[in-house]
Amino acid sequence: MPAAIGEHHLYPAADLRSFAARAFQAVGVPADQADTIAKLMTDIDLRGADGHGIFRLPQYIRRIRAGGINVSPNIRVVRETAAAALVDGDNCVGHLAVEKAARLAIDKAETSGVAWVGTRNSNHAGAASVYAMMALERDMIGIYSAVGSANHLPPWGGVDMLLSTNPIAVAIPAREEPAVVLDMATTVAAFGKIKTAALRGESIPEGWMIDRDGNPLTDPTRAEEGFLLPIGGYKGYGLAMVLGLLAGTLNGAALGRDVVDFNKDDATATNTGQFVLAIDVKVFADVDTFKRDVDRIVREMRSSERLPGIDRIRVPGEGSAATFVERSRDGIPIPPDLLRVLQSLAEDLAVPGLG
């Protein structure tokens, strides 16, 4: 039986990975691809991005069953140079297209120094950081961005939902300190956080959403009545638009009114676009020296003078690195409502569920 903390059950990552892989295989995903997707989803949960890991499994399965995702895709490179490529996912589960793009970008950067690989005809692929962090395995810097899979953000000053959370992640290797990993939406909060708050019966803070009259919206179950707010006001809107053009329009993928809301439409192909950029550190600096310098900068930030009432200064990636260690040791917490949904899914698919 799993351990428990409060009302949450703690499951070993291996158990969640096996369960997710069984679920995908039950709806026709080949075993090797099912395991790749399940591993990436579990890695997301291990780092604490709970709105993008196993939480998304029922939605992915529902879309596959409705014909909205292709379980026998021909994922291929359709355009390529020494330092760039475009991957067509053939409407696959998004994790597969982005994983291929990331590996290809890293391989190309090994010889070209810098490589950019975009995707089209992909789907929602979970948290951004896991793809940026793949570059760390070879002492590279990874950058990832995507067009979100549903529009929740209007142009600054407008009310028509034409943009999504369009996240960006950057992973920079360090030597002794955890890697510097920035993973953020261009909205104050990712919509996955709104959904998980609704599932848990929690309210959301003021400043995350407003209604169409401009009033604060703190009840996540009323999310359809309003929209997310961008980070930094009009600057966040501008960043969301630019990243959307780079991850979507440049690749021939959807942006603006062409974006399909995958929360409401299970059957229509989303043509989601992403990009991965890999930068080989050794082209620019001695790798060990660079990583020592990153350590030094991290420690400078952490040890800098604090404002009154602030007990600690953190750096990007520090919290998720600690969560990874904790959850790798103790297990991944699954709230009761999500556990019931997952167990119901297991019964529906006639596969062994979680203990």
C-alpha positions in Angstrom: 0.0 0.0 0.0 1.2 3.6 -0.6 2.3 5.8 2.3 0.1 8.8 3.1 0.7 12.4 4.1 -2.5 14.1 5.4 -5.2 13.1 2.9 -2.7 12.6 0.1 -1.4 9.1 -0.8 2.3 8.9 -1.6 3.2 6.7 -4.6 6.7 5.7 -5.8 7.5 7.2 -9.1 7.9 3.7 -10.6 4.3 2.9 -9.7 2.9 6.0 -11.4 5.0 5.4 -14.4 3.9 1.8 -14.8 0.2 2.8 -14.3 0.4 5.6 -16.9 2.2 3.2 -19.4 -0.5 0.6 -18.9 -3.2 3.2 -19.5 -1.6 4.4 -22.8 -1.1 0.8 -24.0 -4.7 0.1 -23.3 -5.8 2.7 -25.9 -3.4 1.5 -28.5 -0.1 3.4 -27.9 2.9 1.1 -28.6 4.7 -0.1 -25.5 7.9 1.8 -26.1 6.1 5.1 -26.8 3.8 4.6 -23.8 6.8 4.2 -21.6 8.5 7.3 -22.9 5.4 9.4 -22.3 4.9 7.8 -18.8 8.5 8.5 -17.8 8.2 12.2 -18.9 4.9 12.6 -17.0 6.4 11.1 -13.9 9.5 13.3 -14.2 7.2 16.2 -14.2 5.5 15.1 -11.0 8.8 14.4 -9.3 9.7 18.1 -9.9 6.4 19.3 -8.4 4.6 20.5 -11.5 1.5 18.7 -10.4 -0.8 20.4 -13.0 1.1 18.8 -15.9 2.0 15.2 -14.8 -0.3 12.3 -13.9 -3.1 14.8 -13.4 -3.3 15.1 -17.2 -3.6 11.3 -17.9 -7.4 11.1 -18.0 -7.5 14.0 -20.5 -4.9 12.5 -22.8 -6.7 9.1 -22.7 -10.0 10.8 -23.4 -8.6 12.7 -26.4 -7.0 9.5 -27.8 -10.4 7.6 -27.5 -12.2 10.5 -29.3 -9.7 10.4 -32.2 -8.1 13.7 -31.3 -4.6 12.1 -31.0 -3.0 9.7 -33.4 -1.6 6.6 -31.6 0.3 5.4 -34.7 2.1 8.6 -35.8 4.9 9.0 -38.3 7.0 11.5 -36.4 9.5 12.8 -38.8 11.9 15.6 -39.7 10.4 17.5 -42.6 13.1 20.3 -42.9 16.7 20.3 -41.7 20.0 22.1 -41.8 23.2 21.5 -39.8 21.9 23.7 -36.9 18.1 23.6 -37.3 15.2 21.3 -38.0 11.4 21.1 -38.1 9.7 18.0 -36.6 6.2 17.0 -37.7 4.5 15.1 -34.9 1.7 13.7 -37.1 -0.8 14.6 -34.3 1.1 12.3 -31.8 1.0 12.6 -28.0 3.0 15.8 -27.6 5.7 14.3 -25.3 6.9 12.2 -28.2 7.3 15.1 -30.7 9.1 17.3 -28.2 11.3 14.6 -26.8 12.4 13.9 -30.4 13.0 17.6 -31.0 15.0 18.0 -27.9 17.3 15.0 -28.6 17.8 16.3 -32.2 18.6 19.8 -31.0 21.2 18.4 -28.5 22.8 16.2 -31.1 23.0 19.0 -33.6 24.5 21.4 -31.0 27.2 18.9 -30.4 28.7 19.8 -33.8 27.2 23.2 -34.6 27.4 24.8 -31.1 23.8 26.0 -31.2 20.8 24.3 -32.6 17.1 25.1 -32.8 14.4 22.5 -33.5 10.7 23.4 -33.9 7.6 21.1 -33.9 4.2 21.2 -35.6 1.2 18.9 -35.5 2.1 18.1 -31.9 0.0 18.2 -28.8 0.1 19.2 -25.1 3.4 17.9 -23.8 3.4 18.7 -20.1 5.8 20.9 -18.2 8.4 22.9 -20.1 11.3 22.3 -17.7 11.8 18.5 -18.5 12.6 19.3 -22.1 14.9 22.2 -21.4 16.7 20.0 -18.8 17.5 17.3 -21.3 20.4 19.5 -22.5 22.0 19.4 -19.0 22.9 15.8 -19.6 25.6 17.0 -22.0 26.6 20.2 -20.2 24.5 22.3 -22.5 22.0 25.0 -21.9 18.4 24.2 -22.9 15.6 26.5 -23.8 12.0 25.5 -24.5 8.8 27.2 -25.4 5.4 26.3 -26.7 2.0 27.6 -27.7 -0.4 26.6 -25.0 -3.2 24.2 -25.7 -6.1 26.6 -24.9 -6.4 30.4 -25.1 -6.9 32.0 -21.7 -5.3 35.4 -22.3 -6.5 38.3 -24.3 -4.4 41.0 -25.9 -3.5 43.7 -23.4 -6.7 45.8 -22.9 -8.9 43.4 -24.7 -11.3 40.6 -23.8 -11.0 38.2 -26.7 -9.0 35.1 -25.7 -6.4 35.0 -28.5 -3.3 33.8 -26.6 -2.4 31.1 -24.2 0.0 30.8 -21.2 2.8 30.2 -23.8 5.5 29.0 -21.3 9.2 29.3 -21.5 11.9 27.2 -19.7 15.6 27.7 -19.5 18.0 25.2 -17.9 21.6 26.2 -17.1 24.1 23.7 -15.7 26.0 24.3 -12.5 28.8 22.3 -10.8 27.9 21.8 -7.1 24.7 23.8 -6.9 21.4 22.5 -8.5 21.1 23.6 -12.2 19.4 26.9 -12.6 16.0 26.1 -14.1 13.5 28.7 -14.9 10.1 27.3 -15.9 7.3 29.9 -16.2 4.1 30.7 -18.0 3.8 34.2 -19.5 0.6 34.5 -17.3 0.8 35.0 -13.6 -0.3 31.4 -13.1 -0.5 28.4 -15.5 -4.0 27.3 -16.2 -3.1 23.8 -14.8 -2.8 25.5 -11.4 -6.4 26.8 -11.8 -7.6 23.3 -12.7 -5.8 21.6 -9.8 -7.1 24.3 -7.4 -10.6 23.5 -8.6 -10.0 19.8 -8.1 -8.8 20.3 -4.6 -11.6 22.7 -3.7 -9.2 25.6 -3.1 -9.5 29.2 -4.0 -6.9 31.1 -6.1 -5.1 34.3 -5.1 -6.2 37.7 -6.3 -4.1 38.7 -9.3 -4.2 35.4 -11.1 -7.5 36.0 -12.9 -10.1 38.7 -13.5 -13.6 38.5 -14.9 -14.7 40.2 -18.1 -15.5 43.4 -16.2 -12.0 43.6 -14.7 -12.9 42.3 -11.2 -10.7 39.8 -9.3 -11.8 36.2 -9.8 -10.7 33.8 -7.0 -13.1 30.9 -7.5 -11.3 28.5 -9.9 -14.7 26.8 -10.7 -15.7 30.1 -12.3 -12.6 30.3 -14.5 -14.8 30.3 -17.7 -16.2 33.6 -16.6 -12.8 35.4 -16.9 -9.2 35.1 -18.1 -5.7 34.8 -16.8 -3.5 37.9 -16.3 -0.1 38.2 -18.0 3.1 38.7 -16.0 4.2 42.3 -15.9 1.1 43.7 -17.5 1.5 44.6 -21.2 5.1 43.2 -21.2 3.8 39.7 -20.4 1.2 40.0 -23.2 4.0 41.0 -25.6 6.2 38.1 -24.5 3.3 35.6 -24.9 2.7 36.8 -28.4 6.4 36.7 -29.5 6.9 33.2 -28.1 3.7 32.1 -29.8 5.0 33.4 -33.1 8.3 31.5 -32.6 6.8 28.3 -31.4 3.7 28.3 -33.5 3.6 30.5 -36.6 7.2 29.9 -37.5 6.6 26.2 -37.5 3.3 26.3 -39.4 1.5 25.5 -36.1 -1.6 27.1 -34.6 -1.7 30.5 -32.9 -4.5 33.0 -32.1 -8.0 32.0 -33.3 -6.6 28.7 -34.8 -5.7 27.3 -31.3 -8.0 24.4 -30.4 -9.1 24.4 -26.7 -8.1 20.8 -25.8 -10.0 21.1 -22.6 -13.3 21.4 -24.5 -12.7 19.6 -27.8 -11.4 16.1 -27.7 -11.7 15.2 -31.3 -10.1 18.0 -33.3 -6.3 18.0 -34.0 -4.7 20.9 -32.2 -1.6 21.4 -34.4 0.4 22.5 -31.3 3.8 24.0 -31.9 6.9 24.0 -29.7 10.6 24.7 -30.0 13.8 23.6 -28.3 17.1 25.4 -28.4 20.3 23.7 -27.3 23.5 25.7 -26.6 26.8 23.9 -26.2 28.7 25.6 -23.3 32.1 24.5 -24.5 31.8 26.6 -27.7 31.7 29.7 -25.5 33.7 28.8 -22.3 35.5 26.1 -20.5 32.7 23.9 -19.1 34.1 23.5 -15.6 34.9 27.2 -15.3 31.4 28.1 -16.5 29.7 25.7 -14.0 31.9 27.1 -11.2 30.9 30.6 -12.2 27.2 29.6 -12.2 27.7 28.2 -8.6 29.3 31.5 -7.6 26.5 33.6 -9.0 23.9 31.4 -7.4 25.6 31.8 -4.0 25.9 35.5 -4.5 22.2 35.7 -5.1 21.3 33.5 -2.2 23.6 35.3 0.3 22.7 38.8 -0.7 21.1 41.2 1.9 17.5 40.5 2.5 14.5 42.7 3.0 12.9 42.7 6.5 10.7 39.6 7.0 12.4 37.6 4.2 14.0 34.5 5.6 15.6 33.2 2.4 16.5 34.2 -1.1 15.9 31.5 -3.6 17.1 31.0 -7.2 15.2 29.4 -10.1 15.1 25.7 -9.9 16.1 25.4 -6.2 12.6 24.5 -5.1 11.9 21.9 -7.8 15.3 20.3 -7.2 14.5 19.9 -3.5 11.0 18.5 -4.5 12.7 16.0 -6.8 14.9 14.7 -4.0 12.0 14.5 -1.6 9.6 12.8 -3.9 12.2 10.4 -5.3 12.7 9.3 -1.7 9.2 9.5 -0.2 6.9 9.2 -3.2 4.6 11.5 -5.2 1.5 12.9 -3.4 -1.8 12.1 -5.1 -4.8 14.0 -3.7 -8.0 11.9 -2.9 -10.1 13.4 -5.8 -7.4 12.7 -8.3 -6.9 9.2 -7.0 -10.6 8.5 -7.4 -10.4 9.7 -11.0 -7.3 7.6 -11.7 -8.9 4.5 -10.2 -12.0 5.0 -12.2 -9.9 5.3 -15.3 -8.1 2.1 -14.5 -11.5 0.3 -14.1 -12.7 1.8 -17.4 -9.6 0.6 -19.2 -9.6 -2.8 -17.5 -6.0 -2.3 -16.3 -4.5 -2.7 -12.8 -4.9 0.6 -10.9 -2.9 2.1 -8.1 -2.7 0.4 -4.8 
